[in-house]
């Protein structure tokens, strides 16, 4: 393909205004209007973003991707939607906004800072008063700036670059339900508090022209000064009401903070619901356009409030066309619709076409929006990552919040007289009463705009410390704290409390729901004050968003503290109550006596004007240029692709149906080898490479030359390939996991394959499941630890790399796939592809953590499970997985395609009916059933992994690594893994007579059992063939029998008899016997078992051998099986799981070259009636508990023991039981992680 045409707006070296101009002239009216739309995330898809060119999204109050969503879930959601925007013709990124008004308040575990009403109280240094010569304390702008910086980091942690903060309203009447969002009734204080903007956005440089939108980097967010203007001055404080002011009052009280905000480079301004002298602010052209934009030369964009334009009319939305006309002509640039986007787009388009709104007004709006996006760096870095995830709720930020709480407290009374102060309180006292509705209620403490729009009560909404907990932590250990929410006076008097702390106040509220014309203390607050303060010396702490009527209670109160809405760090209150810090706060608003005095304020004046200019950075992209950032390359490439090419990228077919011509014709994105699918029986590494390169050449000959990615199940080594090293299955793995990942990567790359469907990070909670051996453990913490195999496969993430971004560290590494998302190990009765019944907490605490760890380690892809969660199919695709959405499978394939793709499947493992899938998906997209944005999102994710794999630079494999396949170094590593995986469950009939380690030199030993000389049984399922195999012909390795013969002394005779009778055993006088039995190989559903019994002739072998000669039983299995009936006849018992090709690892431990060190990764039950039974269950009665395992020393460590002592003359048998449990990892989808 020829060189790309130069595009100025993508050139980061050009001035922002030129880039804006270049981009604007390329845009259609439809694209321009789309940029003016801001929608709510709840019903958004990438397709809607793409189709309508949506300029912005937001989370309304309480709108989250999932309950208690993690930063990564937020990032994934934002990026998914962003990719819809990037897939548009011009690739203009959207801007995602959220209310972060006292920290990142919508997000679980974020730091919740005090609301603004408390921050206005903070005081720092003495200066001369503006009004007179009296020394005065000023607010603490440095603290507020720190809060802004911390908030920016936490918002960025969730992938969001835009915060609807700060609120710089000057609340002139506390009856207003948003008064706590205001720093003060004094405009001077509000002006000073705009220092939060540099905290949020960064400090403007010295040569910066004032008023230009500015965001300094990826750790900052665009801010939004709100609500323009006069919203704090409405009549009687009624929300969205009319503000009646003179010209001087408006500009001297309500406007100054906006001037300061523009001076600090604030990016956006939000218009108020309210009116100024009867004119709705959303329709006020004089103030929005003539004053803010023209006189003050604000060059950022003006955004409406939520459905703000609807409320121009009454009732709202009565005449929507009129509302659009008035608001856009008034100067509103971006409209928070937030749902009825087609109505808005069609209405605005019609008004422009009719020339009721001039195209110049549209262009002005779009220029402003683009200017902010360039300033934010969105064109360079449109996609978020996980690099700031650990900043959410960090200890550092919580310490800042705690400091803010301390400084926000105002001591209104201290003792009945100045000579007898009550605070600071003594930490050491006999007994302290803590009472009140707000003492132990984090939701009340945080107030509105916390997790939910209106806030919520209780302590489960987010992480934090209640005031009660802060008190308990502050006092001396000998001091008894008694909490009683509403004690009666008799109780208080009778308990002998040294003093009491009463915490009462308002419930949470937001906006109009908080309007209050009486401002009385809610019940039972007054009753608690009367009961407690009339009986014992008391401190009353008021938790509220404004002053309340308190005068009648003041005489009874010994000390009175205004704590406002302190947020999540209640320790700050205790810090000051008990004297670790002094009270420094000063009222930032008047505390009235009675509501009939309202409004009542102290006046303050300051007015500044300013000018603006803009600069930003941009980008220029070519998808074939490796010097360009990956995100830029993806955007460039996806913009060139046709629908057919995009859908082709979403297809993964089996190699049996692939050919170079099919790869080229259909632009196929991926090919796989299903279980047992190889170019030839016993194919060499070179033959694998040649086959894969043939397919790849077909892909490279397509119009855009997009390389395909070849994938294979490599779940315990490169298990489909002859002569590969077969490691133990996951259930047996431990300390060697990262080295095994590295070795597997090399062997997979040796055959030209860059992608593996591993690891399986299911948490198997029921061993009846046929895939239980694919799980590392029943304990999710152990499974989490095992994700260390991912850096082995993919490489260690560089120190300067963004955490969570897909990463592959070179040509010797492969892309990994965390599977099967999610909960597949928890299905009812362990039935494969069944339903997992569990609540959200269980899902996210048990089955989800390993996925978080995998993403942190940069895992490239995630495969979704066939199973369901609470009845809902996981809707993903691996190996015809979408067929199974319906019952019977493939009954309604078009529906399956629709459901799967819209659920989030990016790449579909068909593997044979690719033309049917392509035709159906194409029809669904062209019929607008599936949005184009969803397709673009999927393709963007697939391309991201391909770029990270380096496939665009090195698409063809070579023979440079062929010697790595089955190398001695890897076999030695597998042997080490085998011996470390062994768990010694019993060693002798008593502790004083252990049987292991075994002697090498004896006269004659017996080896028995179906699994002793069967490499296929030893390896289990997912080896060479999907269901595994029987025998020793299909790959190379060492059987257990072969290992025993190699290990014993040359003079020792080894006799093998698969199923000997007792007479044979008695007649031969064996010194001991090793019996190896177990389950045959299987995978997936074929492995489901409701009885978990040993297969025949295992029981008869145990009976014949162990009742005749002393025996040791080693269980090699993918799960515990019923063994208790045989346990008494067994002298020693070892669990060896599914060891793979290197049987010597078993003899290494049996004969004492190495000691036993392994511990059970899952509970070994007595009988199946106990199942499911896992560690921590209330009824836990195992045969062997989780983490059980005896140890032995290696033979050289055993002092004074002869190799034959205690053995000759007392023959015994060694019984090794192989229980092979395999379950095919054919999962419902491959979702490429961004």
N, C-alpha and C positions, 0 to 999 in steps of 0.2 A: 504494500500500500504506500502511496506517495506521502510526502511531507504534509503535515496538517497546516491548514491556512491559519495565519496569525490572527489571534483574537485579542483585541486590546483589553477588554474588561477582565480577562484572565491573567493579565500581566501584572505581577505584584510590584514592578518597578515604576508603574505609572501612577500619577496622582489620583486620588479617590474620585474627584469630580469628573475627570476624564473617563475613568472606568465606569462611573455611573452613567455618564452620557452615552458611552458606547453601548452599554448593556440596554439602556432604556430604548434606544433607537431600533434595537433588534426585536423588541417585545411587541406582541400583538395586544389589542385591547383586552382580550380574554386573559392573557398572562398578567397584564398590569392590574386588572381588577382582582385577580386571584391573590396578588401580593397584599392587597388591602384587607384581606379577610383573616380574622383570627378565630379558630374553632376550638371547642372543648375536645379533649383527648378521648372521652369515653366511647364515642362511636366512630372514631377515626380509623382509617386504614391507609396504608402506603398508597393504595390505588387512588383513593380520594385526593390525597396530597398531590399525586401526579396529575390526575385528570383535571383538577380545578386549579392547579398551580398555587395552592394555598400558601400564604406568606407566613403564617404563624399558628402555633397551637398553644393551648394553656391547660393547666390543671386547675379547675375550680376548687373551692374549698372542700377538702376531703376526697378529691378525685385522684385515685392512685392506681397503678397497674395491677396491684394485688394487695390483699390485706397484709399489713406489716412488710411491705415490699422492701427488699434490700436495695442498696445502691446499684448493684448490678442489674437487678430487674428494672429499675428506673432507666438506667443507661440503655439497656437492651430495647426497652419500649421507645425511648426517644430516638435512638438510632434507626429502629425499624421504620418509624414514621419519617425520619429525616431522609432515609434512602428513597422514599417515595418522591420527595422534593428533588433530590439529586438526579432522579431518573427522568426529569422533565427535559424538554428540548434544550433549554438553556442551563439546566442544572442549578437553578437558584436555590440555595439552602433556605429552609424555614428557620424561624426563631421560636424556641419553646420558652414560654413564660410561666411563672408560678408566684403566688403570694408567699413571700418570705418576710413577714412583717415583724416577727420577733424570733429570728432564727429561721431555720428551714422547717417551718411549723407544720407542714403537711406530711412530713416524712417520719416514719417510725425510727426511734432512737436518735433523732437529731437533737442537737443542743437547743433547748428552748430558753431564750433570753427573756429578761423582763420586758413587758410591753412598753411602748414609748412613754406612757405616762410616768413610769418609774425612772426611765433614763433621763427625762428632763429634770429630775430631782437631784441627780448626781452633781457634786460640787468638787472643784479641784483647787484653784489657787485664788488668792486675793488680788483684786484689781480695783481701780477707782471706778465707781459707778458712773454710768453714762449720764444719769439724771442729776446727780449731786456729787459732793465730795466724800460721802460716806463710803468706807471700805465695804466691798461686797464680794461674795463668793460667786464664781461663774460655773456653769455646767462643765462637765468633763468631756470635751470633744475628743480627746485622745482615746478614752475608753470607748466612746461610741464608734470611733474609727476602727478600733480593734474588733468590735462586735461586727461591723460591716465586713471586715476582712475574713473573720471566721465564718460568717454567714455565706459569703461568696464561695469559700472553699467547700462548705457543706452542700451548697446548691450545685456547685460544679461536680461534687462527688456523685450526684445522681444524673449527670449528663445534661443539666439545664444551664443555659447561659444568660438567662434574663429573669430578673426579680421585680415584681410589682411592689417596690419599696424604694425610698421611704415615704410614709405618709407625713406630709409637712403641713397638714391642716392646723390652724390655730383654733382650738376648741374654746369657744367663748361661753358655752353653756353645758354644764356637766350632765344635763338631762339627755344629751345626745348619746345614742347607743354606740357611737364610734369614738367617744371622747378618749378612751384609753389608747387609741391609735395616734393621738396627738401628744407631742412632747410637753406642751404648756399652753396656757392662755396668753402668755407673753410672746410676742413675735420675735423678740431678741433671742430668747432661749431656743425657739424653733429654728431660727437662722443658724445659731451655733451648732445645732444638732445635725445640720446638713453635712457636717464633717463625716457622717456615715457614708456619704456618696463616694469619697475617695477610698474609703475602706472597701466598699463594694466594687468599684470600678478601677481603682488605682489612682495614684497622684498624677495629675496632668503635668507634662514636662514644662520646663521654664519657658520655652519658646512657643508654648501652646496658645492658640487664640481662643479666648474665653467663649464658652457657649457651644463649642463644637462637641458633638458626641464623642466620647472617649472611653475605651476599655483597654486596659494595659496588657492583658495577656490571658492565658487559658485558666489561670487561677482566680480570675475576676469575672464579674457578671455585669451586664448592662442593667442600670438602675432605672427607676421610674418614679419621678416626683409626682405625688398625687395628693388630693384630687383637685385639679385646677378648676375654679378657684373659689374660695369663700365657703367651702362645705362645712367648716367649723362654726359658722356664724348664723345658721338657720334659726328661724323664729322658734322659740321654746326648745331648741335643740332637736327638733324633729328631723329624722333622717330624710334626705332627698327633698327637703322643704326649701322654702325661699329665704334667701339672705338679703335683708334690707339694709343697705349701707350707702353712705355718701361716697363720692369719688375719692376723697382723702382717706376715709376709713378703709376702703378696699385696698388702696395702694400702700397704706402705712401699716395695716394689720395683716391682711391675708396674702399680699403679694411678695413681701420682701424675701421670704424663704425660697421662692421660685427664682428670684434673681441670684441668690447665693448658689442654688442648685445648678443653674446654667453656667455660673462662673466656675463650677467644679466639673463641668463637662458632662452633666447628666444626659443620658442617651435619649430618654423618652419622657413624655409628660402624659398623664392620664387625666381625662376630663371628668368633672364631677357630675353626679346625678342631679345635684341641686341647681337652683336658679339664682341669678343675681338680679334683684329688683324686678322679678317676674319673668326674666328671660332665661330659658333653659340653657345651661352651660353647653350642652351638646349641640345647641343651635346658635351659640353666641359668637358670631363672626367678629364682632368688635374686639372681644378679648382674646379669642383663640388665634385669629389670623392677624388682625391689625396690630394688636399689642404684643402678644407672645412671639409671633413669627416675624413680623415686620419691624416693630420698634425694638424689640429685644434681640432680634435676629437669631432666634432659635432655629437650628438646622436639623435637629433630630426629628423624630416623628411624634405626632399626637395620637394617642390611642383612646378609644372609648372605654367606658366601664362595661361590665357584663350587661348585655342587652340595653345598653345606655341609650342608643338611638331610638329604641322602641318606646321609651318613656318620654320622648318629646311630646307625644300625644297622650290624651287621657280618654278612655283607658289605654294602657300601653298597647302598641301594635295596631291601633285602630286604623291608621292610614300609613302603612309601612313605606310606601313609595314617597310620601311626603317626608317621613322621618329620614329616609336615605338622602333625599334632596337637601334638607336643611342641615343635616350633620356634615355631609361631605363638603357642601359649599361653605359651611362655617369654618372648616379647616381640620376636621377629624380625618386623619390619614389612614389609620388602621381601625377596623370595626370588630370589636369583640362580639361576634354575632349571637351566640356561640354555636347554635345548632342549625338554624334554618339558612344554611349557606347558599343553597340554590335559589331561594327566594331573594336573598340579598344580591347575589351575583346577577340574576336575571333583571332585578329591579334597577340596579345601578347601570347595567349594560343598556337597558332601555332608555334611561335618563340621559346617558351620554349620546346615544344614537339620535335622540330627539333634541340634542343640544341644550337640554335643561341644565346639564352639568357640562362644563367645557372640558375638552380633552386636556387643556393646560392644567386644570385642577387635579385631574387624575395623574398627570405626569409629575406634578409637584409632590403629591402624596407618595408616589412610588419612588421618586428620587430620595426622599427623606428616609423611607424604609430601607432602600438599598444602601444609603450612606451609613446607616446604623449597622447593617449587616457587614459591610466592609470594615467598619471600625471595630466590630467584635471579632474580626478574623474568621468569620464563618465560611468565607469562600476558600480559605486556606485549610481550615480545620473544622469541617462541618459535622464530623462524627465524634461523639464523646468516647472516652475510654474509662477504664476502672482505676486510673492512677491515683485518684483522690478518694477512693472508697473508704480508706481508713481514717479520713478526716471527719467523717460523719459521726457526730457525738464524741469526738476525741476528748481525751482527758484535758488537753491544753485548752480546748474551747470551753469545756465545762468549768475550768478554773476561771476563765474570763467571765463566764456567766455568773459564777459564784461571787466574783469581785463586784460585778454589776449589781447583784442583789444587795450586797452589803452597802454599797454606795447609794442605792435607791431608797433605803429605809429612812423614814422621817420620824424622829421622836417628838411626839406632840405633847406628851406629859410624862414626868418622871418623879413620882412621889406626890404625896398629899401636900408637901411643902418643899421648898428648895433645899432645906436642910436635911431632908430624909429621902434621898433618891433610892429608887428600887432597882434600876438597872445601872451597871451590869449585874446580872444575877450570879449568885455563887454556884460554881459547878458541883461543889460538894455539899449535899444536903441529905437529910434522911429520906424524904419522899416528896416528889413534885407531881402535881396534877397537870396533865395536858388535856384540854377539853376543846370542843367546838367542831363544827361541821367541816372546817377547812384545814384542820390540823393534820389529817392523814388522808388527803384527797388531792392527788397530783393534778387531776383534771381541773378542779376548782382553782388550784394554785396557778395553773398556766393560763386559764381563761379561754375566751373565744379564739378563733383562728388557730386551734391546736388539734391536729390530726383531722378533725371535722371542722366544717365551716363554723358551726355554732359551738365548737368545743364539745367536751363530754366529761362526765364525772367519773370518779374512780381512779384506780392506780394501774390499770391495765392498758391505758391508751398509748403509753410510750415509756421510755426509760428515764429515770430521774429519782430524786430524793425528796420525799415529803418533808414538811417542817417537823413533824413528829420524829421522823428518822434522823433528821439533823440534830434535834434536841438530844435524842438518845445517844448519838455519837459524841456530842459535845460534853456531856456531864461526866463527872467522876464515876468510875465503875461501881463504886459503893452506893451511888445515888439511885434510888428506886424511882423509875418513871411509871406513873399510872395513867393510862389513857382511857377516858370515858367521854364519849361524844357529847352527851347531854345529861350530866349528873344532876340530881336534885340537891337542894341545899343541905338536907339532913345528911346525906352521904358525904358531902364535902366537909361538913363540920366534924363528922365522926372519925375521919381518917387521919387527922393530925398532919395534913400537908404543910410543908414549910412555906410554899407559895404555889401559885397556879399560873399557867400560860393558857390563855383562851384565844383561839384562832377562829374568827368568824368573818363573814363577808357575803359577796354576791355569788350567784351561780354563773357559769359561763354563758356568754351570749355574743352575738355579732350583728352589726348593722341595725336594721329596724327593730329586730327582736330585743335589742338592748335599750331602746328608747324608754325612758322612765320619768314620769312627771312627779313622782313623790320621793324617790331616792331614799326610801327607808331601808333599814337593815333587815334583810329577809329572816323569817323565822327558821329555826328556833334561836337565832342569834341573840335577840334581846333577853329571852328567857335564860339562856346560858350565862350571859353577863350578870344578870340579877342573881342567879343561884350561886355562882362561883364567887363573884366579886363581893357579895354580901357576906361571905363566910370565910374567906381567906385572902391574904394579900395577892393581888393579881396583876398580870400584864396582859393587856388585850392587844392582839395583832389583827388589824383589819386588812383583809385580802379583797381588793376591789379595783375596778377600773376607773374609779373617780371618788371624790369625797361623797360621803353618805351622811344622813341625819344621825348624829351621834351625841348631840349636846346633852340630852337628858340622862345619858349613861356616864358622862365624864366624871361627875362627883364620886361615883362608886369605884371608878377605875383608878388603880394606883399608878400604872404606867400605860401609856397608849402609843402604839406604833402603827404608822401607815406603811404597809408593805406593798401596796398596789397589786400587780399581778406578776409575781417574781419569776415564774417559769419553772424549769425543771430542777433547779439547784437550790433546794430548800435549806441546805447547810448554811447558805449565806445569811439567812435570818438568825440561825443559832450562833453564828460567828459573832454577831453584834450583840445579841441578847446576853451572851455570857462573857462579853468583854474582850474577846480576842482582837476585835477591832472596835473603834468608836463609831458612834452615830455622827454622820456628816451631812446627810441629806437635808435639803431645804425644799419646802413646798413649791412646786412649779405651777400650782394653781390655787386659787383661793378656796379655803374650806369654809363654806357657808354655815350658818346656824339653821336656817329654815329654807325650804324651797321657794317660799314666796319672795325671798331676796333675789332670786335668779332672774336674768343673768347678772352676775356681779364679778367684775374683773379689775385687775390692776393693768394700766395701760403701758405699752412700750412701743417705741417707734424706731425704725431704721429702714432705709430704702437705697438700694444700689441698682445700677443699670449696667449692662455689658454688651459685648459684641462677640461674634463667632467666626470660625473658619474650619475647614475639615481636611483631614488626611487619613489614609488607612493603607492597608496592604492587600494584595490580591494574588492571583496565581495564573500560571499558564501550564496546560497539561497536554501531554501526549502519552497514550497508554503503552506505547512501545519504548518509552524513554525510562530506563531504570533509575535515572537520577531524580525523577519526579516522585513525590509522596504517593503512596499506594492509593489513598482516597482520591487523589486527583486523577490518577491513571484510571481508576474504576469509573469515575464520573465521565471521563472522556470516552472510554470504551462503550459504556452502556448507552451513551447518547447516540452512538453510531449503529446500534443493533436494531434489527427488525424484530417484530413479534416472534416470527418463526425461529430466529436465532436465539432469542431469549428463552423460549420454551424448550428448545433443544438443550440448552445448558442445564435445564432442570431435570433432564432424563439421565438415568443410570441403567444401562442394559448389561446383561450377562455376556461374557466373551463368546459364548456359543452362537449368539445372534449378531455379533459385531463383525464388521468388515470395514476396511478403509473407505469404501464407497458409502456405506451407511453413515459412518462418522462424518464424512464431508456433507452428504446430502441433507442430513437432519441436524447438523451442528450439535451432535450428541456431546453432552457435558462430561459424562463419566462412564466408565466400564468397570465391571467387577468380575471377580471369580467367586461364584458361589461355592458352597462346600463341595470339594472334590473336583471343581472345574479347573482343569489344567490343559496346557497346549498339547501334551502327550503324556501317556503313562510314564512315570519316573523321568519327567522332563528335567533337563539340566538348567542351570541358571542362565546359560547363554540362550537356550531355547525360549525361556520366559522373556528375556530381554528382547529378542527378535520379534516375538509375537506382539509385545506391547508397543514397540516402536512402529510396527506396521499399522496398528490402530492409530497411534499418535500422528503418523504422517498423513493419514486421512483427515484428521482434525486440523492439522497445520495447513492443509491445502484448501480449507474453506475460505470464504471471502475475507473474514477478519483474522483468520489464523489463530483462533482461541484454542489453546491446548486442552486436551481432555485430562482428567485425573483418574488414575486406575486405583481401585481399592480392593482390599482383600481382608478376610478375617484372619488375623494373626493374634489369636487369643491366648496361646501359650507357646510362643515362638511362631515361626513361619509355618504353621501347621498344615497347610495345603500342599507343601512342596517336598518332594522326595529329597532325602538326605539333610533336611533342615534339623536344627537342634530343637527338640520338643521339651520345653520347660514344664515343671509342674503346673497344674491348673491353679487358678487364683486362690482357691480355698487353702492351698498349701504354701502360698508364697509369704515371704516375710522380709528379712533384712536385705535381700538381694534385689529388691524390686527395681531400683533405678538402673542397676547394671544390666538386669534382664531386659529392660526397655531399650537400652543402648544396643545390646546384642541383637535383639529382635529387629530393631531399625536397620542395622547393617545387613542382616540376612534378607530382609524384605527389599532393601535397596539393591542387593546383589542380583535380584531378579527383575530389576527395573521398575519396581512398584513404589510409589511415593506416599501411599495412604493406607492406613490400617483401621479396621473396625474394632478398636480396642483402646482403653480397657473397659471391661464391664464393671461398673461401680454400684451394682444393685446391692441392697442390704437384704439378704435372704433371711426372712423371719420364720420360714417353715421348710424343713428339709425335705418334705414330700415333693417340693417343686423340682422339676426335671432339670432346672438350670442352676441349682443351688451351688454346684461346684464353680460356677462362673463368678460367684460372689466371694469376696475375701472373708466376710464375717457376718454374723448377726448383729454385731456392734458397729453402729455407724461411725464411731470415732476411729475404729481400726480401719474401716473402709476409707475414711478420709485420709488417714496416714498413707494408705496404699496408693493414693493418687500420685505419689512420688514417681510412679512408673512413667507418668506423662513427660516430665523433663528427660527421662531416659529415652523415650521415643522421639520427642520433638527437639530436645536440647534445653539447656537452662536459659531462662529469660535473662537477657543482659541487664546489668545493674541500672542502666538508664532507660530501660524499656518500660512502656506503659503496661501496668498489670492488667491482665484480662484480655489483652488483644491477642488474636491468634498468632502463634509464633512457631516457625520451624527453622532450626538452626543450621541449615546447610544441606548439602547433597548426601550426607551420611545419616540424615534424620528423616523421619516421616511424619506426616500429619496424623494426629491421633483422633479418636472418636469416643467420647464419654457416652456410655450407654447403660441401660435403656431408660430413657427419661419418661416418666419417673414413677417409682413405687412398684416396679415389676416384681420385686422380691417380697411383696407383702400381700399377694393375692390370697383369696379365701382357699384354705386347705392346700395352698401351694400349687394350685392348678395353673398350668401355663396359659397365658393369654386371658386369664380370668380377671375378676374384679377385685381391686384393692379397696377395702372399706376402712377409711381412716379420716379423722378430721384434719383441718388445715394445719393445726399445731403439730399433730403427729407426722403429717406429710413433710412439713418444713423442718421439723427437728430430727427426724429419723432418715428419711429417704432423700432429702434435698441437700444436706450439707456437703456431701462429696462432690456434687456438681458445682457448688460455689468454689470449693478448693480447686477443682479442675479448671474452671474458668480463670481463676487467679493464676494458675500455672500456664495459661495461654492455650488451652486445648482448642484445637481448630474446629472441631465439629461435635455435634451432639446427635445421637440417634434416639428416636422416641420408641416407646414400647408398644407392643401389641395390646397390652393390658388396658384396663379401664381404671379410672379413679371415681369411686362412688357412683358407678354406673355409666360414666361418660368415657367413651373411647379416647385414648390418648391421641388418636388421629394422626399417626405419623407413618412413615413408609420405609420399610426395609423389606425387600423381597416380596413384592406383591402385597405389601401391608395395607394399602388403601383398599384393595379388594375386600378385606376383612371388616371394613367399616359396616358393610351390610351383611345380613344373614339371610340366605347362604351367601358366601363370598361371591363377588362379581355380579350380584343380582341386579344392581342398578349402578353401573360403573360411572356414568356421568355424575350421579350424585356423590359417589365416593371421591371422584376427582375434585368436585367442588368443595366438599366438606374438608378434605385433607389439605388442599392448598390454602383455603381460607383459615384453616386452623393454624397454619404456619409452616407447613412442609415446604422446604426449599428445593430439595433434590429427591426425586422419586425413584426408588429401586423397583423397577417394573416386574421382572427383568426381561420379559420376552415380548409383551404386547405394546411396544413403544409407539407404533403408528396409531393404535386406538387411543392411547393416552394423549398423544400430540393433537390428534384431531378433536378430541373432546375438550381439551383445555383451550385450544385455539377458539373453538366455538363459544365456550363459556366466557372468554375474555371479550371477543368481538360482540357478544350479546350483552356485555356489561354486567354479567352475573358475577364474574370475578373482576375486581378493579385492576387496571393496568399497574397501579402502584404496588399491588401485592406481587405481581410478576417481577417488577423491577427490584423490589426489596429482596426477593429470593435470589435473583441473578446477581445482585450486588454482593450478597453474602458469599455466593459461590466463587465469584471472581476474587473476592478478598482473600480467600484461602489459596486460590491458585497463584495469585501474586505473592503471597507470603511464602509459598512453597518454592518460589523461584522458577515456576514452570514456564513463564514467558521468556526467561533468559536461557533456561536449560530444559527444554521440553523432552529431549530424547535421552534415553538411558544408554549406558555403555557397559563394558565388561570389567571395569576397574575394580569392582568389589566382589566378583564371582567367587573368589577364594574365601570370602567370609561365610559362605553358606556351610553350615555344619562344621565350622572350624574347631580345632582342638580347644582353643581358648574359650569358646562358647560352650562346648560340651563340659569343660571343667567347671564353668560357672553353673551350668545346669546341675551337675553332680553336687556342687556345694548347696544349691537351692534344695535339692532332694533331701540331703541329710539334715538341713536346718528345718525342713518342713515336718520331720518325723516327731510324733508326740508319743511319749512312753506313758501308757495308761496303767500298766501293772508290771511289776518286776519281782517275781517270786511269790510263793504262797505266804511268805512273811518277810518282814524288813531285814531280818538277819541272814536271809538266804537268797540274795538276788541272783538272777540268772544271766543278766547281761552285764558286760559284754561276753559274747560267746568265744570259746577257744577255737583257734584255727586248726590245731593239730589234734585230731582224734582218729580213731580207726575208720569209722564209717558213719555217714550221716544220710538222712533221708530228706529229699526235697519233694513235696507233693502239692497237688492242687492245679486247677485249670488255668490259673494266672501266672504260674511260676515261669513258664517258658512261652509267653504270648505277649509280644511287644505291643500289639494292638490293644489288648485288654489293659496293659500297663499304662498306655497313653490315654485311653478313653476316647470319648467322642470328640468331634472337631479335630480329627487327625487324618490327613490325607483325604478322607471322605467326610461328608457332613455327619453321619452317624458313627464315624470311626470304622474300625475294621478288626478282624480277628487274624492272628498269625504273625509271622515274622518277615513277610515278603514285601511289604509295601513301603517300608522306609528303613533307615539304618539306625541302630542303637544297640544297647546292651540289655538283655532280659535279666530278670532277677536271678534266674538259674545260672546264666552265663557269668553274672557278677560273683555269685557264690563260688562257682568253680574256680574263678580267677583269684579269689581272696584266700581260700583255705590253703593250708600247707600241701605241697605236692604229694605228701604221703597219705593224705586224707582221701578216702574214697567217697565220692558224691553219687548217690543213687537217686534217680528221678523216677517217680511213679505218680501219675496224675491222680488216681483214686485208689490207693492201696487198701486191701482188706486188713483186718487186725491180725490174722494169722501170718500174713506176709511180714508185717512189722515185727511180730514177736520172733519169728524164725530168723530174722536178719540181725538182731541184736544191735540196732543203731544206737550210737552215742546220743544223738538227738535228731530231731526232724524239723524241717522248715516247710510249712504248708502255705501255699499261696492260692487263695480263692477269692471270689467276690462277684461283682456285677459285670455283665458284658457292657461294651460301650453303647452309648445312645446320646441323643441330643434333643433338646427342646421338649415338646409334648411327649415324645417317646420315653422320656425319663421320668415323667410324673408317676409317683408310686404312693398308694395309700397304705401299704403295709410295711415297706422298707425292710423286707426280710432278705436274707442272704439267698442267692439263687443256688439251686442244686448243681453239683453235688456237695456244695460247701458244708452243710450241716453234717452229712455222713463222713466227710473227710475229717472234720473236727472230732467227731465221735470216735472214729476208728483210730486216728492217730493219737489224740490227746488222752484217751483212756488207756492207751497202751504204753506210751512213752512220754516223758516230760516234754512239754511243748511251749513254744512262744508263738503268740498269734499277733501278727501285724496286719492291721486293717488298712488297705489302700482303697480309698473311696472318695467320692465327691461329696459325701455327707455322712453323718453318723447313721448307722443301721442298727437293727435289733441284734444285740450281742449278749444281753444279760443272761439268757438261758444257758449259754456256753461258758460264761465267765469263770464259774467254779472249777471247771476242768482245765482251764488255761493257766499256765504258770506265769506267763508274761504276755502283755498285750501292747501292741504298738499301732497307732494310726499313722499311715503313711500317705493317705489321700491318693492323688493320681500323679505319680512321679514323672511320667514322660519317658524319654528315650534313655536316660542315664541311670540304669538300675544299680550301678556301682554305689550311688549315694546311699542306698539302703544298707548295703553290706558294710560301708564305711562306719556306720553307727552300730550295726549289729555285732561286728567283730572288734569294736573298740578303737578304731583309728580316730574316731571323733566321738564325743559324748552326745547324749540326747539333751537338747535344749528347748525344743518346741513346746508351745502351749496351745491348748484347744482354742480355735477361733470361733467355735460355736458350741452350744450346749449338746452334750451327748445324753439323749433321753433313755429311759428304761423301756418304755413301750409307746407305740404310736398313739394310744389314747391320750397321752399327755400333750400331744401337739395341737397347736403351736405352743412351744415353751422356750422362752428366751431369758437370758440373764436379766434380773430386775423384776421379773414377773412375781406377783404376790404368791402364787402357788408354784414354787420352784423346787422340784424334787428330782434332780437329774441322777443318772448313773455316774456321769463325770461332769462336773460343772464347767462352765465357760472359764477359760484361762488356766485350766488344770493341765499339769504335765510334770512327770517325774524327770529327774536329771540323773545322768551318769557321767563319770569321768572317762576320758579316753584311756585305753589300756596302759599306756606308759605311766599314767598318773596313779594307777592302782598299785600301791606299795605291797611287796611281799606276796603277790599273787602269781602263781605259775599259770602258764597257758592252758594247763589241763587240770589244775587242782579242782577238786570237787565235782568233776564231770565224769571221769572214767568210772565205770561201775554203776552210774545212775543215768541211764539214757533219758533224753528228753527231746521233745519235738518243738520246732519253731514253725509257727503257723502264720503265714502272711496272707491276709485277706484283701483282695482288691475289689473295692466297690466303685465301679465306674459310673459316674453320674454326669451326663452331658446334656447340655441344652443349647440348641442352636440360637445364635444371637441374630436371628432374622427379625429385625424390629421395624416398626411402622414408618420411620422416616429418618432422613438425615437433615438436620437443621444446622447450617453453618453458622458458628458463633462469630459475632462481630466484637 
